[in-house]
């Protein structure tokens, strides 16, 4: 916090020094100085430093379920361990139903389709495709679905972006 404040202050001084304007003539006027007495000063201690976390700005009234236009068709090529990739198309309907089409690239008989119902988690940020044989969860973002792993966690690292399905307009 102190480093950020110092950097901002330095930037202001540098930018102020870059102005090409000539200073105007100023007149110095003596102003009366205010004096304080010990009895009239009320000193209230201030916290040394306020801690700001991600929870500070969480608005529990708004979530992916009620604040985003999440229904529609999402597409992407998900990674595959033994094929060229899984071309995935997932359609989410406002009635809680879905249609999932997966094409395993480079595999003979590698096309699969399913449909059923999906549910939202209590936070309203993740959906689970209920009628699938294995856990099939997605984090719902603005015009994007992020495929979650078996534990319901987002992929991390260099390959994280390969687990995203983009909304089709």
Backbone as CSV, one residue per row, in Angstrom:
resi,resn,N_x,N_y,N_z,CA_x,CA_y,CA_z,C_x,C_y,C_z
1,UNK,0.838,-1.179,0.000,0.000,0.000,0.000,0.884,1.243,0.000
2,UNK,1.919,1.243,0.849,2.796,2.409,0.934,3.590,2.577,-0.356
3,UNK,3.997,1.456,-0.957,4.740,1.522,-2.211,3.867,2.076,-3.332
4,UNK,2.607,1.655,-3.357,1.688,2.148,-4.379,1.455,3.644,-4.217
5,UNK,1.256,4.085,-2.981,1.054,5.504,-2.714,2.283,6.302,-3.107
6,UNK,3.465,5.788,-2.817,4.710,6.461,-3.171,4.851,6.546,-4.694
7,UNK,4.514,5.486,-5.394,4.614,5.477,-6.848,3.637,6.480,-7.465
8,UNK,2.414,6.535,-6.954,1.432,7.480,-7.465,1.860,8.923,-7.217
9,UNK,2.386,9.185,-6.026,2.851,10.535,-5.694,4.002,10.940,-6.607
10,UNK,4.915,10.037,-6.840,6.052,10.325,-7.727,5.570,10.622,-9.141
11,UNK,4.594,9.851,-9.618,4.068,10.059,-10.964,3.417,11.439,-11.087
12,UNK,2.706,11.873,-10.051,2.068,13.195,-10.073,3.123,14.289,-10.164
13,UNK,4.187,14.180,-9.374,5.242,15.196,-9.413,5.946,15.212,-10.765
14,UNK,6.185,14.063,-11.341,6.859,14.002,-12.642,5.981,14.625,-13.717
15,UNK,4.695,14.276,-13.722,3.787,14.839,-14.713,3.593,16.336,-14.511
16,UNK,3.552,16.783,-13.276,3.396,18.214,-13.011,4.634,18.980,-13.477
17,UNK,5.785,18.381,-13.381,7.020,19.034,-13.806,7.169,19.091,-15.312
18,UNK,6.379,18.336,-16.047,6.484,18.294,-17.502,5.666,19.376,-18.196
19,UNK,4.948,20.185,-17.478,4.125,21.216,-18.088,4.999,22.333,-18.636
20,UNK,4.609,22.860,-19.819,5.384,23.903,-20.483,4.906,25.298,-20.129
21,UNK,3.940,25.436,-19.275,3.409,26.744,-18.943,4.387,27.521,-18.063
22,UNK,4.434,28.838,-18.309,5.256,29.693,-17.462,4.428,30.062,-16.242
23,UNK,5.062,30.106,-15.080,4.302,30.452,-13.882,3.841,31.904,-13.943
24,UNK,2.656,32.183,-13.461,2.142,33.548,-13.422,2.683,34.238,-12.178
25,UNK,2.686,35.564,-12.211,3.158,36.319,-11.049,2.187,36.106,-9.904
26,UNK,2.719,35.806,-8.754,1.887,35.598,-7.583,2.252,36.604,-6.511
27,UNK,1.291,36.933,-5.702,1.504,37.848,-4.600,1.335,37.066,-3.320
28,UNK,2.255,37.241,-2.404,2.202,36.547,-1.133,1.389,37.373,-0.164
29,UNK,0.404,36.742,0.443,-0.436,37.411,1.431,-0.257,36.672,2.737
30,UNK,-0.025,37.445,3.799,0.096,36.835,5.113,-1.286,36.476,5.623
31,UNK,-1.481,35.216,5.942,-2.752,34.756,6.497,-2.562,34.478,7.966
32,UNK,-3.571,34.777,8.753,-3.447,34.509,10.182,-3.357,33.008,10.440
33,UNK,-2.525,32.628,11.366,-2.343,31.229,11.713,-3.323,30.832,12.805
34,UNK,-3.924,29.651,12.624,-4.841,29.136,13.637,-4.037,28.528,14.759
35,UNK,-4.522,28.705,15.961,-3.850,28.124,17.114,-4.804,27.157,17.785
36,UNK,-4.251,26.134,18.366,-5.063,25.123,19.031,-4.675,25.068,20.488
37,UNK,-5.647,24.724,21.307,-5.352,24.506,22.715,-5.492,23.025,22.990
38,UNK,-4.835,22.556,23.998,-4.848,21.141,24.342,-6.257,20.650,24.667
39,UNK,-7.095,21.472,25.285,-8.422,21.026,25.702,-9.363,20.819,24.525
40,UNK,-9.200,21.545,23.431,-10.163,21.492,22.339,-9.849,20.428,21.294
41,UNK,-8.736,19.762,21.379,-8.354,18.786,20.376,-8.853,17.405,20.791
42,UNK,-9.632,16.777,19.900,-10.136,15.427,20.135,-9.413,14.495,19.170
43,UNK,-8.558,13.650,19.686,-7.768,12.755,18.848,-8.397,11.368,18.881
44,UNK,-8.765,10.881,17.696,-9.327,9.540,17.561,-8.317,8.673,16.829
45,UNK,-7.917,7.550,17.427,-6.924,6.702,16.756,-7.485,6.113,15.461
46,UNK,-6.654,6.028,14.441,-7.019,5.454,13.146,-6.255,4.159,12.984
47,UNK,-6.916,3.170,12.392,-6.239,1.895,12.155,-4.997,2.118,11.318
48,UNK,-3.946,1.342,11.605,-2.699,1.489,10.872,-2.883,1.219,9.388
49,UNK,-3.562,0.136,9.071,-3.697,-0.244,7.669,-4.972,-1.055,7.500
50,UNK,-5.758,-0.719,6.504,-6.948,-1.499,6.221,-6.587,-2.613,5.261
51,UNK,-7.077,-3.797,5.533,-6.803,-4.943,4.683,-7.963,-5.109,3.709
52,UNK,-7.660,-5.115,2.422,-8.668,-5.311,1.397,-8.439,-6.674,0.773
53,UNK,-9.479,-7.495,0.798,-9.398,-8.831,0.216,-10.438,-8.945,-0.890
54,UNK,-10.429,-10.078,-1.581,-11.422,-10.287,-2.636,-12.823,-10.347,-2.043
55,UNK,-12.937,-10.732,-0.781,-14.238,-10.808,-0.136,-14.795,-9.421,0.168
56,UNK,-13.948,-8.403,0.166,-14.386,-7.050,0.444,-15.392,-6.576,-0.591
57,UNK,-15.224,-6.971,-1.839,-16.051,-6.480,-2.929,-17.060,-7.498,-3.451
58,UNK,-17.309,-8.569,-2.736,-18.235,-9.596,-3.188,-19.667,-9.119,-2.963
59,UNK,-20.449,-9.139,-4.010,-21.854,-8.777,-3.942,-22.641,-10.073,-4.034
60,UNK,-23.115,-10.569,-2.900,-23.772,-11.868,-2.876,-25.136,-11.852,-3.561
61,UNK,-25.688,-10.676,-3.797,-26.977,-10.606,-4.473,-26.844,-10.855,-5.972
62,UNK,-25.650,-10.671,-6.526,-25.439,-10.866,-7.963,-24.466,-12.014,-8.175
63,UNK,-24.840,-12.937,-9.050,-23.971,-14.057,-9.391,-24.183,-14.403,-10.855
64,UNK,-23.490,-15.403,-11.330,-23.600,-15.787,-12.738,-25.025,-16.182,-13.107
65,UNK,-25.699,-16.842,-12.205,-27.041,-17.336,-12.484,-28.034,-16.198,-12.704
66,UNK,-27.959,-15.146,-11.888,-28.982,-14.100,-11.995,-28.493,-12.796,-12.627
67,UNK,-27.204,-12.669,-12.899,-26.697,-11.413,-13.446,-26.165,-11.536,-14.874
68,UNK,-25.949,-12.742,-15.359,-25.389,-12.924,-16.693,-26.423,-13.512,-17.647
69,UNK,-26.221,-13.254,-18.916,-27.037,-13.853,-19.969,-26.361,-15.182,-20.336
70,UNK,-26.523,-16.191,-19.493,-25.780,-17.444,-19.596,-26.382,-18.436,-20.580
71,UNK,-27.686,-18.345,-20.869,-28.286,-19.346,-21.755,-27.792,-19.143,-23.185
72,UNK,-27.628,-20.244,-23.911,-27.146,-20.187,-25.279,-26.233,-21.361,-25.588
73,UNK,-25.535,-21.266,-26.710,-24.668,-22.345,-27.175,-23.206,-21.937,-27.017
74,UNK,-22.425,-22.833,-26.445,-20.998,-22.617,-26.206,-20.213,-23.673,-26.982
75,UNK,-19.075,-23.262,-27.574,-18.248,-24.196,-28.337,-16.778,-24.006,-28.001
76,UNK,-16.025,-25.096,-28.180,-14.586,-25.033,-27.989,-13.957,-26.391,-28.243
77,UNK,-12.641,-26.404,-28.310,-11.878,-27.638,-28.489,-11.149,-27.922,-27.188
78,UNK,-11.636,-28.921,-26.448,-11.041,-29.269,-25.157,-9.888,-30.251,-25.359
79,UNK,-8.884,-30.220,-24.473,-7.759,-31.153,-24.580,-8.220,-32.607,-24.426
80,UNK,-7.466,-33.494,-25.056,-7.765,-34.923,-25.015,-6.453,-35.682,-24.833
81,UNK,-6.457,-36.671,-23.948,-5.231,-37.428,-23.667,-4.827,-38.344,-24.812
82,UNK,-5.800,-38.902,-25.531,-5.464,-39.874,-26.574,-6.072,-39.537,-27.938
83,UNK,-6.329,-38.256,-28.174,-6.823,-37.833,-29.483,-6.371,-36.392,-29.736
84,UNK,-6.770,-35.847,-30.873,-6.346,-34.499,-31.260,-7.067,-33.401,-30.495
85,UNK,-8.162,-33.728,-29.864,-8.954,-32.761,-29.110,-10.414,-33.157,-29.139
86,UNK,-11.181,-32.618,-28.211,-12.603,-32.919,-28.139,-13.371,-31.667,-28.545
87,UNK,-13.932,-31.686,-29.743,-14.746,-30.569,-30.212,-16.066,-30.644,-29.449
88,UNK,-16.311,-29.636,-28.607,-17.445,-29.675,-27.687,-18.429,-28.551,-27.994
89,UNK,-19.701,-28.906,-28.041,-20.783,-27.937,-28.197,-21.788,-28.205,-27.086
90,UNK,-22.011,-27.197,-26.243,-22.925,-27.331,-25.111,-23.963,-26.216,-25.194
91,UNK,-25.235,-26.609,-25.245,-26.330,-25.643,-25.275,-27.049,-25.678,-23.935
92,UNK,-27.151,-24.504,-23.300,-27.853,-24.362,-22.021,-29.164,-23.622,-22.266
93,UNK,-30.241,-24.190,-21.765,-31.563,-23.595,-21.935,-32.054,-23.009,-20.619
94,UNK,-32.910,-21.992,-20.700,-33.397,-21.317,-19.496,-34.247,-22.222,-18.608
95,UNK,-34.773,-23.323,-19.150,-35.573,-24.243,-18.341,-34.720,-25.246,-17.566
96,UNK,-33.377,-25.093,-17.621,-32.483,-25.981,-16.881,-32.091,-27.225,-17.642
97,UNK,-32.382,-27.279,-18.919,-31.993,-28.436,-19.727,-30.749,-28.093,-20.552
98,UNK,-30.070,-29.131,-20.999,-28.872,-28.947,-21.822,-28.824,-29.996,-22.920
99,UNK,-28.018,-29.684,-23.942,-27.669,-30.634,-24.989,-26.156,-30.562,-25.151
100,UNK,-25.490,-31.700,-25.078,-24.030,-31.765,-25.169,-23.644,-32.638,-26.358
101,UNK,-22.802,-32.104,-27.226,-22.279,-32.871,-28.357,-20.756,-32.826,-28.270
102,UNK,-20.123,-34.005,-28.301,-18.666,-34.106,-28.232,-18.170,-34.948,-29.398
103,UNK,-17.181,-34.402,-30.111,-16.564,-35.124,-31.222,-15.084,-35.277,-30.889
104,UNK,-14.654,-36.543,-30.708,-13.254,-36.839,-30.419,-12.505,-36.873,-31.744
105,UNK,-11.720,-35.835,-32.005,-11.013,-35.686,-33.282,-9.990,-36.798,-33.470
106,UNK,-10.002,-37.423,-34.652,-9.047,-38.481,-34.967,-9.446,-39.843,-34.440
107,UNK,-10.629,-39.972,-33.870,-11.103,-41.252,-33.334,-12.241,-41.782,-34.199
108,UNK,-12.176,-43.049,-34.479,-13.264,-43.690,-35.199,-14.416,-43.882,-34.212
109,UNK,-15.635,-43.617,-34.630,-16.804,-43.671,-33.742,-16.608,-42.777,-32.516
110,UNK,-16.083,-41.580,-32.727,-15.776,-40.679,-31.616,-16.781,-39.559,-31.440
111,UNK,-18.028,-39.764,-31.871,-19.037,-38.718,-31.726,-20.076,-39.147,-30.694
112,UNK,-20.290,-38.278,-29.689,-21.225,-38.583,-28.614,-22.149,-37.403,-28.378
113,UNK,-23.417,-37.688,-28.128,-24.399,-36.653,-27.814,-25.169,-37.078,-26.580
114,UNK,-25.531,-36.098,-25.766,-26.360,-36.371,-24.595,-27.177,-35.131,-24.283
115,UNK,-28.223,-35.337,-23.528,-29.021,-34.218,-23.067,-29.604,-34.559,-21.712
116,UNK,-30.065,-33.544,-21.019,-30.618,-33.753,-19.689,-30.789,-32.429,-18.975
117,UNK,-30.722,-32.485,-17.669,-30.896,-31.300,-16.832,-29.552,-30.905,-16.209
118,UNK,-29.406,-29.613,-15.916,-28.243,-29.140,-15.169,-28.722,-28.406,-13.924
119,UNK,-27.842,-28.357,-12.916,-28.154,-27.656,-11.674,-27.080,-26.612,-11.390
120,UNK,-27.444,-25.620,-10.610,-26.513,-24.563,-10.185,-26.030,-24.877,-8.782
121,UNK,-24.792,-24.498,-8.477,-24.318,-24.626,-7.099,-24.962,-23.515,-6.262
122,UNK,-24.780,-23.568,-4.945,-25.429,-22.592,-4.062,-24.927,-21.169,-4.290
123,UNK,-23.697,-21.007,-4.761,-23.155,-19.675,-5.031,-23.683,-19.102,-6.342
124,UNK,-24.297,-19.932,-7.184,-24.827,-19.475,-8.462,-23.761,-19.197,-9.495
125,UNK,-22.606,-19.877,-9.392,-21.503,-19.626,-10.323,-21.105,-20.844,-11.146
126,UNK,-21.532,-22.016,-10.746,-21.119,-23.261,-11.400,-22.343,-24.113,-11.710
127,UNK,-22.321,-24.721,-12.906,-23.386,-25.661,-13.252,-22.816,-27.077,-13.290
128,UNK,-23.681,-28.043,-13.014,-23.333,-29.460,-13.101,-24.331,-30.125,-14.033
129,UNK,-23.806,-30.827,-15.032,-24.659,-31.588,-15.936,-25.036,-32.874,-15.204
130,UNK,-26.286,-32.955,-14.788,-26.739,-34.025,-13.889,-26.740,-35.388,-14.553
131,UNK,-27.153,-35.473,-15.791,-27.371,-36.768,-16.441,-26.133,-37.333,-17.136
132,UNK,-24.946,-36.958,-16.717,-23.705,-37.471,-17.308,-23.147,-38.592,-16.437
133,UNK,-22.351,-39.476,-17.044,-21.803,-40.619,-16.309,-20.693,-40.205,-15.340
134,UNK,-19.957,-39.161,-15.670,-18.890,-38.666,-14.793,-19.200,-37.223,-14.424
135,UNK,-18.618,-36.709,-13.328,-18.862,-35.304,-12.976,-18.503,-34.387,-14.151
136,UNK,-19.422,-33.554,-14.522,-19.248,-32.669,-15.662,-19.702,-31.287,-15.218
137,UNK,-18.738,-30.468,-14.765,-19.046,-29.168,-14.205,-18.377,-28.054,-15.000
138,UNK,-19.049,-26.894,-15.012,-18.534,-25.726,-15.714,-18.742,-24.489,-14.851
139,UNK,-17.716,-23.651,-14.772,-17.833,-22.338,-14.150,-18.415,-21.412,-15.207
140,UNK,-19.435,-20.644,-14.855,-20.124,-19.771,-15.804,-19.596,-18.350,-15.662
141,UNK,-19.012,-17.832,-16.758,-18.518,-16.464,-16.793,-19.221,-15.680,-17.883
142,UNK,-18.786,-14.456,-18.096,-19.374,-13.602,-19.129,-19.022,-14.157,-20.505
143,UNK,-19.997,-14.743,-21.197,-19.844,-15.338,-22.528,-18.813,-16.463,-22.579
144,UNK,-18.624,-17.161,-21.465,-17.644,-18.248,-21.422,-18.057,-19.292,-20.384
145,UNK,-17.751,-20.543,-20.687,-17.863,-21.630,-19.716,-16.468,-22.200,-19.535
146,UNK,-16.064,-22.402,-18.292,-14.751,-22.981,-17.996,-14.960,-24.384,-17.457
147,UNK,-14.467,-25.370,-18.196,-14.598,-26.774,-17.789,-13.803,-26.985,-16.507
148,UNK,-14.443,-27.577,-15.506,-13.782,-27.839,-14.225,-13.315,-29.286,-14.165
149,UNK,-12.315,-29.547,-13.331,-11.787,-30.909,-13.202,-12.713,-31.769,-12.342
150,UNK,-12.299,-32.982,-12.068,-13.118,-33.934,-11.319,-13.451,-33.434,-9.912
151,UNK,-12.607,-32.537,-9.363,-12.825,-31.994,-8.023,-13.581,-30.672,-8.043
152,UNK,-14.002,-30.226,-9.217,-14.716,-28.967,-9.325,-13.810,-27.748,-9.306
153,UNK,-12.531,-27.924,-9.646,-11.559,-26.832,-9.648,-11.248,-26.397,-11.070
154,UNK,-10.950,-25.101,-11.235,-10.546,-24.576,-12.542,-9.144,-25.067,-12.874
155,UNK,-8.886,-25.264,-14.161,-7.547,-25.626,-14.618,-6.631,-24.423,-14.417
156,UNK,-5.388,-24.683,-14.088,-4.413,-23.616,-13.896,-3.213,-23.860,-14.796
157,UNK,-2.378,-22.866,-14.928,-1.159,-23.008,-15.709,-1.351,-22.610,-17.160
158,UNK,-0.393,-23.026,-17.979,-0.369,-22.639,-19.392,-1.547,-23.192,-20.188
159,UNK,-2.095,-24.331,-19.783,-3.178,-24.966,-20.531,-4.578,-24.533,-20.087
160,UNK,-4.682,-23.648,-19.107,-5.980,-23.262,-18.548,-6.941,-22.721,-19.611
161,UNK,-6.442,-21.941,-20.550,-7.314,-21.345,-21.564,-7.878,-22.382,-22.534
162,UNK,-7.283,-23.566,-22.597,-7.769,-24.608,-23.488,-9.017,-25.315,-22.933
163,UNK,-9.401,-25.009,-21.708,-10.563,-25.616,-21.083,-11.777,-24.697,-21.116
164,UNK,-11.750,-23.684,-21.987,-12.835,-22.726,-22.089,-13.706,-22.992,-23.308
165,UNK,-15.011,-22.834,-23.134,-15.958,-22.863,-24.223,-16.497,-21.449,-24.391
166,UNK,-16.507,-20.946,-25.610,-16.957,-19.575,-25.879,-18.388,-19.575,-26.367
167,UNK,-19.139,-18.562,-25.908,-20.528,-18.445,-26.315,-20.604,-18.007,-27.770
168,UNK,-21.484,-18.664,-28.522,-21.679,-18.343,-29.941,-22.819,-17.341,-30.062
169,UNK,-22.636,-16.335,-30.864,-23.656,-15.279,-31.005,-24.642,-15.598,-32.069
